[in-house]
């Protein structure tokens, strides 16, 4: 059945002139049928550069919104519209406006893992890859950072700057505990420990490197090490193993699985192509405001 599904997806994708994008945390079979794999902003940029006008975005909702912001002339489909991001949903536009009222002189920096309406309230966006670089270049005395308190803590430690943070967090990454890392180090003493900066500070302290998913890929590829303990969503293991068949990867915690990322299936990808749904389109007003924050990030980074 899986082979038949894959053939149908390929035929329909080619017939409709579509491109399929899959986040690094997606199910293995979804990653396999994708034209491109990557992190959220990387995939949105690929969508913008593609000559295809139909984009099937296998990820969570805010990612499809970001693609819509960057390429409003294209049709962005998400196979499961219920695939949301709990952290992104921990803050809304009104929350940001209230923060700005309390800190009128502050510059507002927001993680790309936010809804489009939140991005429209930001001064500048950032990713887990460039957050340290962005914050280090800001000259403002007051900096609001939303929504991830753990990424804010990591950036603050790296830059020495005090950030006014929000109480958001990634429910998947907080499942990774220090004792998980210690246990795996004892099991695999020669392995390098790489974790995502959305992890708890005490987990990051035990790691050799704190890296975004994109940087994990490049770090592992260039590293002479042959074994890695990986502290991020479980789906990343598949991507790393596929790209580096001569190396071994161990999840820091088997509990670190995002149920929203696993909602997308081959069947849903096929239905998305067949029925042209569900389309994600950001309104022109929100898109223009949000685009300014993304453009500012590109300028700074």
ChimeraX attribute file (.defattr): number of C-alpha atoms within 10 A of each C-alpha:
attribute: neighborCount
match mode: 1-to-1
recipient: residues
	/A:1	6
	/A:2	10
	/A:3	8
	/A:4	9
	/A:5	14
	/A:6	19
	/A:7	13
	/A:8	15
	/A:9	22
	/A:10	17
	/A:11	12
	/A:12	15
	/A:13	20
	/A:14	11
	/A:15	10
	/A:16	15
	/A:17	13
	/A:18	21
	/A:19	20
	/A:20	24
	/A:21	25
	/A:22	27
	/A:23	27
	/A:24	28
	/A:25	27
	/A:26	28
	/A:27	22
	/A:28	18
	/A:29	12
	/A:30	23
	/A:31	23
	/A:32	15
	/A:33	18
	/A:34	17
	/A:35	11
	/A:36	17
	/A:37	23
	/A:38	19
	/A:39	21
	/A:40	26
	/A:41	20
	/A:42	15
	/A:43	24
	/A:44	24
	/A:45	14
	/A:46	18
	/A:47	27
	/A:48	20
	/A:49	11
	/A:50	15
	/A:51	12
	/A:52	14
	/A:53	16
	/A:54	21
	/A:55	28
	/A:56	27
	/A:57	30
	/A:58	34
	/A:59	29
	/A:60	28
	/A:61	25
	/A:62	21
	/A:63	27
	/A:64	30
	/A:65	26
	/A:66	30
	/A:67	28
	/A:68	26
	/A:69	25
	/A:70	23
	/A:71	21
	/A:72	17
	/A:73	12
	/A:74	19
	/A:75	20
	/A:76	26
	/A:77	27
	/A:78	27
	/A:79	28
	/A:80	23
	/A:81	17
	/A:82	12
	/A:83	19
	/A:84	19
	/A:85	22
	/A:86	18
	/A:87	18
	/A:88	24
	/A:89	15
	/A:90	18
	/A:91	20
	/A:92	17
	/A:93	17
	/A:94	12
	/A:95	15
	/A:96	24
	/A:97	15
	/A:98	11
	/A:99	18
	/A:100	17
	/A:101	11
	/A:102	10
	/A:103	15
	/A:104	12
	/A:105	13
	/A:106	19
	/A:107	19
	/A:108	23
	/A:109	27
	/A:110	28
	/A:111	23
	/A:112	25
	/A:113	28
	/A:114	27
	/A:115	25
	/A:116	27
	/A:117	21
	/A:118	26
	/A:119	29
	/A:120	22
	/A:121	23
	/A:122	27
	/A:123	20
	/A:124	27
	/A:125	28
	/A:126	26
	/A:127	19
	/A:128	24
	/A:129	18
	/A:130	18
	/A:131	24
	/A:132	20
	/A:133	18
	/A:134	22
	/A:135	25
	/A:136	16
	/A:137	11
	/A:138	14
	/A:139	9
	/A:140	10
	/A:141	11
	/A:142	17
	/A:143	20
	/A:144	23
	/A:145	30
	/A:146	32
	/A:147	28
	/A:148	25
	/A:149	21
	/A:150	23
	/A:151	27
	/A:152	30
	/A:153	21
	/A:154	22
	/A:155	24
	/A:156	19
	/A:157	14
	/A:158	13
	/A:159	16
	/A:160	11
	/A:161	17
	/A:162	16
	/A:163	21
	/A:164	19
	/A:165	20
	/A:166	19
	/A:167	13
	/A:168	19
	/A:169	21
	/A:170	22
	/A:171	16
	/A:172	19
	/A:173	24
	/A:174	17
	/A:175	20
	/A:176	23
	/A:177	18
	/A:178	18
	/A:179	14
	/A:180	16
	/A:181	23
	/A:182	16
	/A:183	13
	/A:184	19
	/A:185	19
	/A:186	10
	/A:187	11
	/A:188	15
	/A:189	13
	/A:190	13
	/A:191	20
	/A:192	20
	/A:193	25
	/A:194	24
	/A:195	30
	/A:196	24
	/A:197	26
	/A:198	27
	/A:199	27
	/A:200	23
	/A:201	17
	/A:202	11
	/A:203	23
	/A:204	24
	/A:205	13
	/A:206	17
	/A:207	21
	/A:208	13
	/A:209	17
	/A:210	23
	/A:211	22
	/A:212	19
	/A:213	26
	/A:214	16
	/A:215	16
	/A:216	19
	/A:217	19
	/A:218	12
	/A:219	14
	/A:220	20
	/A:221	15
	/A:222	8
	/A:223	10
	/A:224	9
	/A:225	13
	/A:226	15
	/A:227	19
	/A:228	23
	/A:229	25
	/A:230	25
	/A:231	32
	/A:232	31
	/A:233	26
	/A:234	23
	/A:235	21
	/A:236	23
	/A:237	21
	/A:238	17
	/A:239	22
	/A:240	22
	/A:241	14
	/A:242	12
	/A:243	12
	/A:244	15
	/A:245	9
	/A:246	9
	/A:247	16
	/A:248	15
	/A:249	21
	/A:250	18
	/A:251	23
	/A:252	28
	/A:253	22
	/A:254	14
	/A:255	14
	/A:256	19
	/A:257	19
	/A:258	20
	/A:259	13
	/A:260	18
	/A:261	23
	/A:262	18
	/A:263	19
	/A:264	24
	/A:265	18
	/A:266	18
	/A:267	14
	/A:268	16
	/A:269	25
	/A:270	20
	/A:271	16
	/A:272	20
	/A:273	24
	/A:274	14
	/A:275	8
	/A:276	17
	/A:277	19
	/A:278	17
	/A:279	18
	/A:280	20
	/A:281	20
	/A:282	19
	/A:283	13
	/A:284	11
	/A:285	10
	/A:286	16
	/A:287	22
	/A:288	14
	/A:289	19
	/A:290	26
	/A:291	20
	/A:292	18
	/A:293	23
	/A:294	23
	/A:295	15
	/A:296	16
	/A:297	21
	/A:298	14
	/A:299	10
	/A:300	15
	/A:301	15
